[in-house]
Amino acid sequence: MKRTAGQDRSITRQWRPATQAVRGGTWRSEMGETSEALFLTSGYAYDDAATVAARFAGEAEGMTYSRLQNPTVQMLEERIALLEGAQACRTQASGMAAMTTALLCQLSAGDHIVAAKAAFGSCRWLVDNLLPRFGIAGTTIHAGDTAAWEAAIRPETKVFFFESPANPTMDVVDIEFICTLARKHGITTVIDNAFATSALQKPMEFGADVIAYSATKMMDGQGRVLAGAVCGTSEFIDETLLPFQRNTGPNLSPFNAWVVLKGLETLDLRIFRQSENALKVAEFLETRVPRVLYPYLPSHPAYALAKKQMKAGGSILSIELDGGRAEAHGLLDALELVDISNNIGDSRSLMCHPASSTHHGVGPDTRAEMGVGENMLRLNVGLEDPQDVIDDLDQALTKIGL
Ligand SMILES: *Cc1c(COP(=O)(O)O)cnc(C)c1O
């Protein structure tokens, strides 16, 4: 393998994000391929027994087993770290594998975590159901209530865990405020940055410690593979996360890593175009439905903060109707172009009813405290011409009498 300029941090750090997304982290094999090679291998063969021993002893560079290292996966990890402005990154098999790894690698029985009430359903399940089974207590708060963060801190609080914008309520929280407070108390912040990605929002610039991703969403961007990533300092990744990951094995497959590498090449293009499209669709919906939740609409409660923290509003918006589940399901069933699907970040426009899909599992009480009503629908706006998406929503709303 030969180094390209893409492997030299002193060079790649100077590149602008669109260049980093196309070339960052690239190694080239003896074949001189332009597109990153896919190393679909679990093991590696050695020239002699002494080489094996030296590699396992950490005295020689080189790969030993794909749960520990894989060239295609490493290219992706270097590229994501670079885009995020992080010292290091490790990837996992899904966003939830990334969240679980980011939390379990650093928490022990007796520790305490403070998390946002409004979150992806499975993220809430980790805090409410999984961590307590291992003696890790959790307090969930309204993340927008800045005083609530400080009030929830206990001597044993180790982690603050939240997302912004949040899924599917689109809550935008003050990342800088929360990270500054955490630093003051020696608490590690773990931020789920799936909705914005580094292209729109870099939490590390606001003092975040650990960024965890569902790379399934905007990073792949075309609805093909599941993937996750965790970014942090070299110390955190090497000394805290890696011992956990290497021994428990939530690793990303080389094939999926390769697909996400290809996805990242167009991340910048896609997310800005999808944000532009989403804003147009949100503006249309504001004329037709009672409530539209989109960070870049002036009607959003945290519009000023979103403008300060994010470069654009992202591809996702939520709406609230006046009717209940029947009306929301009716709108889904009336769609002709937009698919009924609970995925997001895809280049296709997709709509779902969170209460009966992504947030079914957390139960009605948790949904109520999160603000996920039976009247809520979430829309991922894709790369289609936004007027076609608007026309489809228009006919569907008309069909159900709105
Ligand atoms: C989808 C999602 C996850 C989970 O990611 P998977 O790749 O589906 O495991 C976590 N957090 C947020 C905000 C998400 O949207």
The ligand as a MOL file (V3000), in Angstrom:
LIG
                    3D

  0  0  0     0  0            999 V3000
M  V30 BEGIN CTAB
M  V30 COUNTS 15 15 0 0 0
M  V30 BEGIN ATOM
M  V30 1 C -31.0250 6.0380 12.8190 0
M  V30 2 C -30.5070 6.6890 14.0140 0
M  V30 3 C -29.7710 5.9630 14.9540 0
M  V30 4 C -29.5220 4.4750 14.8070 0
M  V30 5 O -28.7230 4.1720 13.6900 0
M  V30 6 P -28.7700 2.7660 12.9220 0
M  V30 7 O -27.7340 2.9220 11.8730 0
M  V30 8 O -30.1570 2.6080 12.3750 0
M  V30 9 O -28.4510 1.7010 13.9150 0
M  V30 10 C -29.2980 6.6350 16.0620 0
M  V30 11 N -29.5330 7.9460 16.2320 0
M  V30 12 C -30.2290 8.6730 15.3510 0
M  V30 13 C -30.4560 10.1320 15.5940 0
M  V30 14 C -30.7490 8.0780 14.2050 0
M  V30 15 O -31.4570 8.7930 13.3350 0
M  V30 END ATOM
M  V30 BEGIN BOND
M  V30 1 1 1 2
M  V30 2 1 2 3
M  V30 3 2 2 14
M  V30 4 1 3 4
M  V30 5 2 3 10
M  V30 6 1 4 5
M  V30 7 1 5 6
M  V30 8 2 6 7
M  V30 9 1 6 8
M  V30 10 1 6 9
M  V30 11 1 10 11
M  V30 12 2 11 12
M  V30 13 1 12 13
M  V30 14 1 12 14
M  V30 15 1 14 15
M  V30 END BOND
M  V30 END CTAB
M  END
